[in-house]
Amino acid sequence: MNGDPARARFFAMQAMRLGGLMMVIAALLGLNGVLPVPPVAAWPLLIVGLIEIFVIPQILARHWRTIDE
């Protein structure tokens, strides 16, 4: 495996997005009654999943940019 930090960071960001997507799908399935997830748990799961998809990769990229400079 290559020791390129950009490659590792790219895969870390994609793993975060994939995990967030899985949370969002589970929350939506719970809200629609397909999975036995109560709505009181599905709504926070949905919010955390969306944050993990859209916000966390941006924070990581900003953090890694300041480390490299």
N, C-alpha and C positions, 0 to 999 in steps of 0.2 A: 504494500500500500504506500502511496505517495505521502510524504510528510507535509503537504501543502495545507496551511491553516485555512485558506479560503475555501477549499473543498470541504473540510471538516465543518466549517461554519455554515456553509450552504446546506449541508445535510442536517445539521442541528436545527436550522430554521425550518426546513421542510418537515422534519419530524415534529416540531412544535405545531405547525399548521395541520399536519395529519392528525395529531392527537386532538386538536381543537375541533377538527371536522368530525371526528368520531364522537366527541362529546355533544356536538350540536345535533348530529343524527340521532343519538340515543335520547336526547332531550325531546326532540320533535316526535320520535316514536312514542315516548312516554306520555307526551301531551295528547297524542291522538289515541291513546289506549292500546297501542300495539304491544308495548312493553309494560310490565307491572311497576312503573315508576310513578309515585304520587306527584301531583302538580307542584306541591311545595318543594320538592327536590328537583323537578325537571326545569323550572324557571331559572334557579341559580346555575344549574348545569349548562343551560343554554347561554346565559350571560358570560360565564367563565369560558365556555368554548369559543364564543365570538371574540372575547378579549384575547384568547390564545391564538386565534387565527390572524387578527388584524393589528393588535397592539404590541404583543410581546416580540414578534420578529423585528418590528421597528426599533424597539428599545434595545434589543440585542445588537442590531446593526449599528446603532448610534454608539453603544458601549464599545464595540469592537473597533469602530473608526477612531475613537479617542485613544484606545490602547496602541494602535499602529502609528499614531502621529508622534 
